[in-house]
Amino acid sequence: MPKVSRSPEDTHAIGAKLARQFKPGDVVALVGDIGAGKTTLVRGIAEGLRIPVSAVASPSFVLIREYHGGRLPVYHADLFRLDGMPAAASVGLEEFYEAGGVVLIEWANKIPGVLPEEYLEIRFETIDPQSRRFTAQPHGKRYEGRPWLA
């Protein structure tokens, strides 16, 4: 069932609540337009995992950031600037998939084949300048049965 956010603060709160459900090794594809709130959701997830929100920044220019010190480590990737699978492979996402944390990938849909067989997809749809609709789509049994956006 979709979840609607009416502000960046709502998006942050949705992320914090969502974080409670994460398990070691979860991979999340964050799919949406520029400015849809992907990094804001990641900040909320970090807070929900007890990682200082001040540590979270967009990984656009470094490709992947690591956040430690919370319930689970967070590996936050941004594939927007990458061009194809060879460039994505150079980031080494596969090692993060097995590192026991939560892997959050902005623009995961940009490069086919970059995601593991099982992952959670969260789509961001812009309704108006402040409002967003989020839809969670589990891919694989690992992600089924959890009330992602309840």
N, C-alpha and C positions, 0 to 999 in steps of 0.2 A: 504494500500500500504506500503511495507517495506521501511525503512529508513536506509541508510548506513552511518556509522561513520568511518572515516579514522584515528582517533586518540582519545586519552582520552579527549582532549580539545573539539573535535566534540561531543563526548558522553555527556560531561558536558553541552554544548550548547543545545543539543537536550532536555536534562532534563529541562533546564531553560525555553525553549519554551513550553514544555509539561505542565509545572506548571501553565501556564496561564489558562488552561482549567479545572483545578480541582475545584470541589465544595465541601462544607462540607459533610463529610460522604463517600467520594469516597474511594474505596479499590482497590489496585493495586497489582497483583501478578507478581513478577519479576522472570522470569524463564530462567536459563542459567547456563553454566558450571562455575566452579571456574575460576576466573580471566576474566570473560566475560565483566565486567564493571558495574555490578549491583550497587555497592556502588558509583561509579563515576556518574552514572545517578542520584542516590539519591542526591548527592551533588549539581548537576545541578538543580534538582527540588527544593531543599532547597533554592538555590540562587534565583530562579524564584519566590519563595514565600516570598522573602525578609528575609530569615533566614540566619544568618552568616554561611558561608560554613565551617569555622573553628570549628563549633560546631558538624559537622557531622562526625561520625566514624562508622565503622562496628560494628553492635551489636552482632557479633558472640559469644562472651562470656557472654554478659549480656542479650541476647535474644531480648530485645526491648529497644529502646531509644526514648525519647520524645524531640522534638525541638519546642520551642515556640517563640513568638515575631514577627512572620511574618503575612502575610495575612491570613494564616490558620495554625493551629498546624500540625506537622508531627509526626506520630508514625511509627517508622522504626523497623521492626522485621526481625530476621534471624532465620529460622527454621532448618538450616543445622544440628545442633548438637542434635536435638530432635529426639526421637525414638517413633513414633506413636502418635495417637490422645490423649491418656491420658496425655502425657507430654505436648503436644501442648495446651490442655485445661487448664493446670496449668498456662500458660502464661497469660490467660485472654484476648485473642484477642477480644472476643465478646464485652467487655466493650469499647475497642478502636473503634470498628466499629460504635458505637453510640455516640462517644465523640465529633463529629462535626469537625474533622480534616480530613487529608488524611492519610490513612494507607497504607504503602509500605511494602510488605512482600517478602523478599528474600527467595528462596527455597520453595515457597508456594506449589509447585507441589509435594513436598516430602511427605506430609501428606494429603491423601484424606480426605475430609470433613471439613477441617480447614477454608475454604473460605465461605463467605456468598453466597446466591443464585445468587446475581448479583455482578459482579466485572469486572475490566479490567485486562487482561493478556498481559504482554509485554514479548515477547520471545527474547532472545539474541542468535545470532548465530555467532560464531567466523569464520571469513573468512580467516584471516591471523593474525600474532602477533599484528598488530595495528588496523585492521579493523573489524567492527562488523555490522551485519545486525539485525535491530530491526523490529519486527512485533507486531502490536497491535491487540488484539482480544477481542472485547466487549462481555461480558456474561450478557445479560439482557438489557431491554429497557433503563435503567438509563444511560448506556454507549454508546448507539447507537446514531449516528448523530453528534458526535463531531469529528472533524478532527484530531485525536490523533497524528499522526506522519506526518502531512502535512507540 
